[in-house]
Amino acid sequence: MSRLPPLVALAALLAGCPDADFSYPTPPPEILRFSATPFQVAPGAPVTLRWETAGADRVALGGLPEGEVVVDAEGQRVLHPDAALVLTLSAVGPGGERRARVEVQIEATSEVAITLLEVTPAAVRAGMPVRVRWATDGARAVSLRTTDGGAASDVAASGAVVLRPTRDVEVVLRAEGAPAAVEARRAIHVLPERAEILSFNATPNPAVAGAAVTVVAEVQGFTTARIWRDTSDGPLTIIEVQRADLVGEDPVELRDVMRDLPVGTTTLHLTLETADTVEEDEVRISVTPAELPRVESFTVTPTVTGSGGDVRARWRAQDVSQVDLLVDGRAYRDLPLSGEADVVITRDQDVQLRCQVAGQGALLALAPVQVDPRLPTIVGLTPLGTTDTSSLALHWEVLDADRVELSDGAGFSATSTHAQAALTWTATRTVDVRFRAVNAAGATERHLTLAAGPLPEIVRFETPRPEARSGRWVRFEWETVGAQRVWLLAFRESRRVPASGALYVRADTTGASTPTLIATGLDGSTSAGLPFTVGSNGSTSESEPNDHFQQAQGPFTVRPADLAAWLTPDDVDYFYLPGTNARLQARLTSTQPCPAGLLVEVWRDLGAEGPVGPLWVVEGSDGVCPRLDSASAPELADLEPPWFLVVRRDPSATTSLPYVLQVSDEARACGDGVLDVNEACDDGNTQGGDGCDRACLLEGTDEVEPNDVPGLAQPWSGAPLEGTLFARDIDLYTFTVAPGAALRGLSLSAPGGGACGLEAELRIFDAQGSLRAHAAAALCPSLPPEAVVLEPGTYQLQITPGSGRLGPRRGGYLLSWDP
């Protein structure tokens, strides 16, 4: 071929005249896709290979256990490798060859193990629900069956089901895996049928002497039923029914009409018997003379008030020997037949007027009063003693008030915008004081009478140190004589305290302060102050004044919310979150690395009594900020709102920290497998007929184990016994100490071993109801042998949930005598 000079060749190319001998080479084939999903599996688990090529005459997979295999240009293949694989894909065409490579890794395997098999409760009546929970590790296959002929069923590696056994059975869990299959068993005991009292009452009650009284009882599951009462001649049977066998049949109604009952109180007894059990109940009938007390009028004004306000009750009665006024657990006794009185209201309740005739009968009149949460709350209203007998002083503490108004009906009146303060004025006689806390929704009022007279004495009021740094705890000690109520006003706190004692209060202010002790008696009050200095902690002041629960930032009713703040040394920040039907979630973030010792605490709000807690504490670590959610703190599902969130640091901190507290809600849902405070059960689904209905309420019973009242206390022989405790639940067991029996300690433990996370209290009562032993709230508490000194006889063991401060208030437990 002739060759042109470079310039001529270039000119020919630009002119569009290619060399007649030039041709483009054939490109190699393309591998458009080659993947293994997943690339890491357990031995024998499926792996899907997918490939796609273009321009290839031959495509082959290499690295397979059977060697290289020719495949189509596009396709997929499922493998079950027991060992790691290096797979190749080669595509060969006229233009050459392309290759691709993927690796499949095998996860490290552990020995198969059953980590959990739990039946709750382990003893039930026939047909009642039993929850079975299990968990395994390293299992290839898991099966669950019962020994009463139930077929084996393949189940997930972990889960829960509800069974309804009709006889004693064993639950068998089998896990297949290496090096060999393992098996675990749990027994379920079906209790014998027992008699049941559905209702027992008498009407009318109270009744007038000579009138007819109808007694009605609804019962089932008995062989003998008897209604009787004690008389001077011995037990008198009113109704008796005997059947050969009524266990499990429909309810039966027992009815009778009685007349000529004696004036006073008559007790009727109901006894049900079966071959195994005896059930008893009673009803008391109050019989009054033919002439009943008469209440001509009874009114309460106003009928709506704020918490801490008072209402005025007015009444007029006839044919009465005694009049009492009952409100909020207090009794105002021996009142005149007609009159009026002011009573303090702290919650929705009925004000009750009780009228008696010669102590033989009573008539109640009720007047409902509603507390409006929009109105101000009067937390405290305390008279103060003064050295000047012509001066009166009053201390108050209110919440949610724009202003307070005070007048004494003798020409004195005053207005203040302070939520907590004291006021002194001149009065030359006894005065009726009217105190009003006002906001945009209205006013909460309180009336009280102030008069001169003997005052209580403050014998001692002191503190070991008259100064402290801000944020430190200060101890106050005091002793009073003749005081009915004593209040300690220290820094920003106002607390009612015993007549004599000691208390630690956090110094959360700076500068000069005068903590004050107020002792109130029948005729006035005496106060004493201590000059005190709170020093600065040397840090910058924070931007928000929220270092006390009464100054908590919030309420945060709309969530999610991001709360920006500064945390200075020796500082504490309060945030208030009202309750919602959701689980609480909180996360703390900062522009700086979170230091160790950074705490987020959850406190429960008790209204005027302030917060209680901490109920839960999450502490950060170096570089990791605290976080609260159902994963990190599952016990939060047990804590009832409203809450205070408290952020604080280790006392040794010397620098300030900017942070953002992110608060949100995790919606509660029936069927999510988490037992919330508004649910009686949650089996992970919303289907009924399995012991837990679609609304997460127990089916067929109020709780899983029927032993929460003395009449249903479960007999206990002393052998290890598994039970379940729910929030607001009580478990009762009866046991007998035989003559000469050795006394041993009593304890709760976690079923199946391991660490206990259930907080509970233990109490032992004798047959007369006297407390014989007590173990305070703790994680799986115990009673050592020296604390259980019992004579031969029958006793009752009571297990109740704790406060939730140490751990969850629900869960399974194992009850046993110590070896």
Secondary structure, DSSP 8 states (H G I E B T S, - for coil): -----HHHHHHHHHTT---TT--------EEEEEEEESSEE-TT--EEEEEEEES-SEEEEES-TT--EEE-SEEEEEE--SS-EEEEEEEEETTEEEEEEEEEEE------EEEEEEEESSEEETT--EEEEEEEES-SEEEEEETTS---EEE-SEEEEEE--SS-EEEEEEEE-SSS-EEEEEEEEEE----EEEEEEEESSSEETTS-EEEEEEEES-SEEEEEEEETTEEEEEEEEE-S--TT---EEEEEEE----SEEEEEEEEEE-SS-EEEEEEEEEEE-SS--EEEEEEEE-SEE-TT-EEEEEEEEES-SEEEEEETTEEEEEE-SEEEEEEE--SSEEEEEEEEETTTEEEEEEEEEEE-TTS-EEEEEEEE--SSTTEEEEEEEEES-SEEEEE-SSS-EEEE--SEEEEEEE-SS-EEEEEEEEETTEEEEEEEEE------EEEEEE-S-SEEETT-EEEEEEEEES-SEEEEEETTEEEEE-SEEEEEEE--S-EEE--EEEEE-SS-EEEEE--EEEE--SS---SS--SSGGG-B----SSSEEEEEEE-TT-EEEEEE---SEEEEEEEE-SS---TTEEEEEEEE-GGG-EEEEEEEEE-BTTB--EESTTT-GGGGG--S-EEEEEEE-TT--S-EEEEEEEEEEE--TTSS---TT-S---SS--SSSSB-TTS-BSSSSSSS--SSGGG-EE--SS-EEEEE-TT--EEEEEEE-TT-----EEEE-TTSS----EEEEEEE-TTS-EEEEEEEEES-EE-GGG----SEEEEEEEEE--SSSS-S-EEEEEEE--
